[in-house]
């Protein structure tokens, strides 16, 4: 939304590609989205899933010749006090800040967003990791053999023992920042 007026509207080739001469202004698109009900949001998710299946490179990834690499993170999105779903939470280097958290799974080789979920400001990755991975599995329709050829790169917020054990039990390969590095160091061979 933030780039509609600055990048999408001025780009005539994008407009032509969609058979349009102009693009709606950011405020008009925002009003339209605000009028949507939860049913409309679900329909939009289904449409995005169909587009991913038909056109996504990550969906057609060749697991036999190359590993799939998925990044999982929940970056903070600071916002004003009055925004919907805005709560006090953790935002890097910003004390007493309010905002939301954006749960995201990215197919790194293709720069494709597989999952996007907006959470309240106090939700961190450790509480949403499994949900985000399951949503990505469903979106990519991953089989057991495909999971065995997938590396999950997870930010430190998801590095708790229960999350790590769940990911490994699903046969993924894992690169994660562990929360308690001193304990990990004591378990490692000298």
N, C-alpha and C positions, 0 to 999 in steps of 0.2 A: 504494500500500500504506500509506503513511504517514497517509492520511486515512480509512482504513476505519473505525476506531473513533471518530474525532472527527466525521466528516461523513456517511459513507455509512450506517452502522448506525443513527444516531439519526433519519435522514430517512425518515419513514414513507411519504411520497409516492413516493420512489424504490423502496421495497420493494413497494408496491402496483403500480407501473408494471411491475414484473417478475413480478407474480403471487405475491409472497412476503410472508410476515408478518415475517420477520426476516432478518438478514444474518449470515453467519459472522464470527467474530471474526478480527482481523488475524492472530493467530498460527496459526489453523487454515488460513487462506488461504495463508499463507507456507509451512506444512508441505506443503500440497498442491502448490504451485508447485515446492518443492524436490524433490518426488518425481517431477516430470516429466522425461522423457528428451528428447533433441534432436528426436526425431520429434514429440513432443507440442508442442514449441515451434514447429516448422514448421506443424503443424496450426493452432495458435493464430494464427500470422501469416496463414495462408490465410483463416481466419475473419474476421480484422480487415480483410483486403483485400475480402472479400465485403461486409462491413458498410460500408466506405468507398464501394464502387461503388453500393450500394443507397441509402445515406442521406447520404453526404458531399456537402456543398455545393461543396467544392473540386473534386470529381470532375465535377460538373455545371456548372462555371464556364462562363459565356458569354464566350469569348475574343474574339468580334467586337465586343462593346460595352465591355469592360473588360479591362485587363491583369491577369494572374494574378501575385501577388506571393508568392514563396517565400523564407523566411529559412532559411539554413543555418548551423549553429553546432555547436560541440562544447564545451559548458560542463563544467567540472570538478565532480566530486562527491566531496568529501573523505570518507574512511571510515577505520575502524580498521584496524590492521595485519593482522588475521586474516581479513578479508573475502575472498571469492573474487574473483580477478582484480584485487585491489588491488596497485598498484605505486607506487613513488615517481614523481612526475611534477610537471608544472606546475599549480599551483592559485593563481589570482590572489591576491597579497598574503599568501601563506602559504608560507614557506620550509620545505623538507624535509618536505613533506606527502605523504601517501599517499592513494590513492583510485582512482576510475575516471573515465572520460570518457564523456559521453552524447552521441552523434552524433544530431542531430535536424534534420529538415526540417519547417517549419511553414508551412501555408497561411495567411498573415497576415490576409487579409480575413475569413476564416472562423474563425480561431482553432482550426484543426484540425491535429493532428499527423499528418503523412503518413508519416514514417519516424522510427523510434526504434531506435538500436543502442547497446549498451553495450560500451565498449572498455576496455582496461587503462589505467592512469593515465598512462602516458608517451605515449600516442597523441594527437596533436594534429590539428587540422583539415586541415593541409596534406597529411597522409598518407591522409585519409579522404574528402576533398571529392568526388572523382570517384565513388567508390563510393556515397556518400549521394545524389548527384544522379541516378545511374543507378537506384537503388532508388526514388527519387521519380518518375522518368519512368515506370518500370514500374507503380508503384502508381496513378498518375493516367492511365496509358496515353496519354502525350502524343505527339501527332503532330508532324511538322516544323513545320506552321503554328501549332500551339499553343505550341511552344517559342519561336517568333518573337514571340509575344504574352505571354511570361513574363519577369518580372524576377527575377533571383536576387540577393538581398541576402546578402552573405557577410562574415563577420567577418574581421579582419585575418589570422588564422591561415591562411586559404586564399588570401591575396593574392600567391602566388608566380607568376612568369611562366608556367610550364608549366600551372598550374591555370587562370589567366586565359585563356590561349590555347585550352585545351581547351573551356572554357565558351563562348567566343566562336565557336569552330568549330562548336559545336552549335546556333548561332543564338539563344542566349539574350541578353537584355539583362542588364547587370551593374552592380551597385553594390557596390563592395568597398573595404575599407581596404587600401591597397597596403602591402606590407612595407617597401619601400625608397622612402620618399617623396621623398628628396633626388634620386634618379635620375629619378623621375616629374616633379619640379619642373623639372629641367634639360631634359626633353623637351617640356614644355608651352610654347606660344607666349607671348611676353612680354606 
